[in-house]
Amino acid sequence: MPRHIKTQSSKQGEKPAALLLGAGYCARALIPHLQQRGLDIIATTRSPEKAEALSKRGAQALIHKGEIGQSLRAAMARADIIISSIPPNEKGDPVLQNLAHSAKALMPRARWVGYLSATSVYGDRKGQWAFEDELIFPVTQRGKNRSLAELQWLETSLPTHVFRLAGIYGPGRNPFARLRASTARAVIKEGHIVNRIHVEDIARAVLASIDKPNPVRVYNIADNHPAPPQDVLDFAAKLISAPLPKRISHESAEISDMARSFYVETKRISNARARAELGWRPLYGSYKQGLAATLKAESSR
């Protein structure tokens, strides 16, 4: 059943609002769920084309390219729920670093804030399990940027919750197209393990936290079965009856620096805290369930 958000600060007759800072893949998946809960959606994007697409989803779109203009300040002042997913830079979170006043002063109605981070903050665990209470040692610039942005949001005095997301996939974001085009390659590095999470399971975790707020809490959001990347590609290929992807040794592979950086670290992400505290369970407990559901969803479009 949809849960309707009620706030003491809402004006008479005004619906509560959710502000999505960055309307990327995860944020867009959240829009219908938040709308079902009676929330107006305000979402930022950098392009007019994406703004038009957001409007078709029933969201109020704001063009945001770094500056904190009057429209965005008004949205911040109105928002009951705030979800930030804008990628950080070397200075941390791009929104927070451009605020003229404290986040607490600019977002006075916020009763729940979520920051969508990434498991890259953990660095290399040499295949061992990573838990939220451990010290983080990011080794990539991407992970360092994320860890700084996390800290900045947690220090705002807002009721912030951090979600460290594993590799995200779902409809429109998966290996099927590359497999059909025979461009997918399996880069093999012995012992390398990656973690994944279906986009709908991210949405469900965020909603579970909204229902059970616990500010300044960090949650790993990953499925139950970390696995070597080649296993995932092979399974996806079999689902669509495509040839198995070519194997390439990590040492000799001609791949971009960005792609190579994903092999610098390996870990298994524990989702035990989200399961215990939020009552969250991934609908897609492994990549096999998630990819099968993704193929079905894409085939029905």
C-alpha positions as CSV (number, residue, x, y, z in Angstrom):
1,M,0.0,0.0,0.0
2,P,1.4,3.5,-0.8
3,R,2.4,5.4,2.3
4,H,1.5,9.1,2.1
5,I,4.0,11.5,3.6
6,K,2.7,14.0,6.1
7,T,4.6,16.9,7.4
8,Q,3.8,19.6,10.0
9,S,5.4,22.2,7.8
10,S,3.3,21.6,4.7
11,K,1.1,24.5,3.7
12,Q,-2.7,24.0,3.6
13,G,-3.5,22.0,0.5
14,E,0.1,21.7,-0.7
15,K,1.4,18.2,-1.3
16,P,4.7,17.2,0.2
17,A,7.6,17.2,-2.3
18,A,10.6,15.1,-3.1
19,L,13.6,16.8,-4.6
20,L,15.8,14.6,-6.7
21,L,19.3,16.2,-7.1
22,G,20.3,14.5,-10.3
23,A,17.7,12.6,-12.3
24,G,19.9,9.7,-13.4
25,Y,19.1,6.1,-13.8
26,C,18.3,5.4,-10.1
27,A,16.5,8.6,-9.5
28,R,14.2,8.0,-12.5
29,A,13.4,4.6,-11.2
30,L,12.2,6.1,-7.9
31,I,9.9,8.7,-9.4
32,P,6.8,6.4,-9.8
33,H,7.2,5.0,-6.3
34,L,7.4,8.4,-4.8
35,Q,4.4,9.6,-6.8
36,Q,2.4,6.7,-5.5
37,R,3.1,7.9,-2.0
38,G,1.5,11.3,-2.7
39,L,4.7,13.3,-3.4
40,D,5.2,16.0,-5.9
41,I,8.5,15.3,-7.7
42,I,11.1,18.0,-8.5
43,A,14.2,16.8,-10.3
44,T,17.3,18.5,-11.6
45,T,19.0,17.7,-14.9
46,R,21.6,19.3,-17.1
47,S,19.9,19.1,-20.5
48,P,16.6,20.4,-21.9
49,E,16.0,17.0,-23.6
50,K,16.1,15.2,-20.3
51,A,14.0,17.9,-18.7
52,E,11.3,17.3,-21.3
53,A,11.5,13.5,-20.6
54,L,11.1,14.2,-16.8
55,S,8.1,16.4,-17.5
56,K,6.5,13.5,-19.3
57,R,6.9,11.4,-16.2
58,G,5.0,14.0,-14.2
59,A,8.0,15.6,-12.6
60,Q,8.9,19.3,-12.4
61,A,12.3,19.5,-14.1
62,L,14.9,22.1,-13.2
63,I,17.9,22.7,-15.4
64,H,20.9,22.6,-13.1
65,K,24.5,23.0,-14.3
66,G,26.2,23.8,-11.0
67,E,24.7,27.2,-10.0
68,I,22.2,27.3,-7.2
69,G,19.6,29.6,-8.7
70,Q,16.3,30.9,-7.3
71,S,14.3,27.9,-8.7
72,L,16.5,25.4,-7.0
73,R,16.6,27.3,-3.8
74,A,12.8,27.4,-3.8
75,A,12.7,23.6,-4.4
76,M,15.2,23.0,-1.6
77,A,13.0,25.1,0.8
78,R,9.9,23.1,-0.1
79,A,11.3,19.6,-0.2
80,D,10.3,17.1,2.5
81,I,12.4,14.3,0.9
82,I,15.8,15.0,-0.7
83,I,17.7,12.4,-2.7
84,S,21.1,13.2,-4.1
85,S,22.7,11.1,-6.9
86,I,24.9,13.7,-8.7
87,P,28.4,12.2,-9.2
88,P,31.0,13.9,-7.0
89,N,34.2,15.6,-8.1
90,E,37.5,16.0,-6.4
91,K,36.0,18.6,-4.1
92,G,33.2,16.3,-3.1
93,D,29.5,16.9,-3.7
94,P,28.9,19.5,-6.4
95,V,25.7,20.8,-4.9
96,L,26.9,21.3,-1.3
97,Q,30.1,23.0,-2.4
98,N,28.1,25.7,-4.2
99,L,25.7,26.5,-1.4
100,A,25.8,30.1,-0.2
101,H,24.3,29.2,3.2
102,S,24.2,26.0,5.3
103,A,22.3,23.1,3.9
104,K,20.2,23.0,7.0
105,A,19.1,26.6,6.5
106,L,18.3,26.0,2.8
107,M,16.4,22.8,3.3
108,P,14.4,23.4,6.5
109,R,11.6,21.0,5.8
110,A,13.7,18.0,4.9
111,R,12.6,15.2,7.2
112,W,14.6,12.5,5.2
113,V,17.7,12.9,3.1
114,G,19.4,10.2,1.0
115,Y,22.8,10.2,-0.6
116,L,23.4,7.6,-3.3
117,S,27.0,6.6,-3.0
118,A,29.0,3.6,-4.2
119,T,30.9,0.6,-2.8
120,S,34.1,2.0,-4.4
121,V,34.6,3.9,-1.0
122,Y,35.9,0.6,0.5
123,G,38.9,0.2,-1.7
124,D,40.5,-3.3,-2.0
125,R,39.4,-6.0,0.4
126,K,41.2,-8.8,-1.5
127,G,37.9,-10.6,-2.0
128,Q,36.8,-10.4,1.6
129,W,33.4,-9.1,2.9
130,A,33.0,-5.3,3.4
131,F,30.8,-4.0,6.1
132,E,29.5,-0.4,6.8
133,D,31.3,0.0,10.2
134,E,34.8,-0.7,8.8
135,L,37.2,2.1,8.0
136,I,37.2,2.9,4.3
137,F,40.3,3.1,2.2
138,P,39.4,4.1,-1.4
139,V,42.1,3.6,-3.9
140,T,40.6,5.0,-7.0
141,Q,39.9,8.7,-7.5
142,R,36.2,7.7,-8.1
143,G,36.1,6.1,-4.6
144,K,37.9,9.1,-3.0
145,N,35.4,11.5,-4.5
146,R,32.5,9.4,-3.2
147,S,33.9,9.1,0.3
148,L,34.4,12.9,0.5
149,A,30.8,13.5,-0.7
150,E,29.5,11.1,1.9
151,L,31.2,12.9,4.7
152,Q,30.0,16.3,3.4
153,W,26.3,15.1,3.4
154,L,26.7,13.5,6.8
155,E,28.1,16.8,8.2
156,T,25.1,18.9,7.1
157,S,23.1,18.3,10.2
158,L,20.3,17.1,7.9
159,P,18.7,13.7,8.6
160,T,21.0,12.1,6.0
161,H,21.2,8.4,5.1
162,V,23.9,7.0,2.9
163,F,23.5,4.1,0.4
164,R,26.6,2.5,-0.9
165,L,25.4,0.9,-4.1
166,A,27.0,-2.0,-5.9
167,G,27.1,-2.2,-9.7
168,I,23.7,-1.1,-11.0
169,Y,21.8,-2.9,-13.7
170,G,18.3,-3.2,-15.0
171,P,16.2,-2.4,-18.1
172,G,18.3,-0.3,-20.5
173,R,21.5,-0.9,-18.5
174,N,22.8,-4.4,-19.0
175,P,25.0,-6.5,-21.3
176,F,22.3,-7.8,-23.7
177,A,22.8,-5.2,-26.4
178,R,26.6,-5.7,-26.4
179,L,26.2,-9.5,-26.5
180,R,23.8,-9.3,-29.4
181,A,26.3,-7.0,-31.3
182,S,29.2,-9.4,-30.4
183,T,31.1,-6.5,-28.8
184,A,31.0,-7.8,-25.2
185,R,34.3,-9.1,-23.9
186,A,35.0,-11.1,-20.7
187,V,38.1,-9.6,-19.1
188,I,39.6,-12.3,-16.9
189,K,41.5,-11.6,-13.7
190,E,41.9,-14.5,-11.4
191,G,40.0,-14.1,-8.1
192,H,38.2,-11.0,-9.2
193,I,34.7,-10.6,-7.8
194,V,32.1,-7.9,-8.4
195,N,28.8,-7.0,-6.7
196,R,25.6,-6.0,-8.3
197,I,22.1,-4.7,-7.5
198,H,19.0,-4.3,-9.7
199,V,17.7,-0.8,-10.0
200,E,14.3,-1.7,-8.5
201,D,16.0,-3.2,-5.4
202,I,17.7,0.2,-4.9
203,A,14.4,1.9,-5.1
204,R,12.9,-0.5,-2.6
205,A,15.8,0.0,-0.2
206,V,15.4,3.8,-0.3
207,L,11.7,3.5,0.3
208,A,12.3,1.1,3.2
209,S,14.6,3.7,4.8
210,I,12.1,6.5,4.3
211,D,9.6,4.3,6.3
212,K,12.2,3.6,9.0
213,P,14.4,6.7,9.2
214,N,17.7,6.5,11.1
215,P,19.8,9.6,10.3
216,V,23.5,9.3,9.8
217,R,23.2,5.6,9.0
218,V,25.1,4.0,6.1
219,Y,23.7,1.0,4.2
220,N,25.3,-1.3,1.7
221,I,22.9,-2.2,-1.1
222,A,23.9,-5.2,-3.0
223,D,22.4,-8.6,-3.9
224,N,23.2,-11.8,-2.1
225,H,25.6,-13.3,-4.6
226,P,28.9,-11.6,-5.6
227,A,30.3,-13.3,-8.6
228,P,33.1,-13.1,-11.3
229,P,32.1,-10.8,-14.1
230,Q,32.6,-13.5,-16.7
231,D,30.0,-15.7,-15.0
232,V,27.4,-12.9,-15.4
233,L,28.3,-12.3,-19.1
234,D,28.0,-16.0,-19.8
235,F,24.6,-16.3,-18.1
236,A,23.3,-13.3,-20.0
237,A,24.6,-14.7,-23.3
238,K,22.8,-18.0,-22.6
239,L,19.5,-16.2,-21.8
240,I,19.4,-14.6,-25.3
241,S,21.1,-17.5,-27.1
242,A,24.1,-15.4,-28.1
243,P,27.7,-16.6,-28.5
244,L,29.7,-16.6,-25.3
245,P,31.8,-13.5,-25.1
246,K,35.5,-13.7,-26.0
247,R,37.9,-14.2,-23.0
248,I,40.7,-11.6,-22.7
249,S,43.4,-11.7,-20.0
250,H,43.3,-8.6,-17.8
251,E,47.1,-8.2,-18.2
252,S,47.0,-8.0,-22.0
253,A,43.5,-6.5,-22.5
254,E,43.3,-3.2,-24.4
255,I,40.8,-1.4,-22.3
256,S,40.4,2.2,-21.1
257,D,41.9,3.4,-17.9
258,M,38.4,3.7,-16.5
259,A,37.6,0.1,-17.3
260,R,40.9,-1.1,-15.9
261,S,40.3,0.8,-12.6
262,F,37.4,-1.6,-11.9
263,Y,39.9,-4.4,-11.6
264,V,42.1,-2.6,-9.0
265,E,40.0,-3.7,-6.1
266,T,37.8,-6.7,-5.3
267,K,35.5,-7.3,-2.4
268,R,32.2,-8.9,-1.4
269,I,29.6,-6.5,-0.2
270,S,27.5,-7.5,2.8
271,N,23.9,-6.4,2.8
272,A,23.2,-7.7,6.3
273,R,22.5,-4.3,7.9
274,A,19.9,-3.3,5.4
275,R,18.2,-6.7,5.8
276,A,18.2,-6.5,9.6
277,E,17.4,-2.8,10.1
278,L,15.2,-2.0,7.2
279,G,13.5,-5.3,6.7
280,W,14.7,-5.0,3.1
281,R,15.2,-8.1,0.9
282,P,16.3,-7.9,-2.7
283,L,13.7,-9.1,-5.1
284,Y,16.5,-10.3,-7.3
285,G,18.9,-12.1,-4.9
286,S,21.4,-12.9,-7.6
287,Y,22.3,-11.8,-11.1
288,K,20.5,-14.8,-12.6
289,Q,17.1,-13.7,-11.2
290,G,17.8,-10.0,-12.0
291,L,18.9,-10.6,-15.6
292,A,16.0,-12.9,-16.3
293,A,13.6,-10.3,-15.0
294,T,15.4,-7.5,-17.0
295,L,15.2,-9.5,-20.2
296,K,11.5,-10.1,-19.6
297,A,10.9,-6.4,-18.9
298,E,12.7,-5.3,-22.1
299,S,11.0,-7.9,-24.2
300,S,7.6,-6.6,-23.1
301,R,8.2,-3.0,-24.2
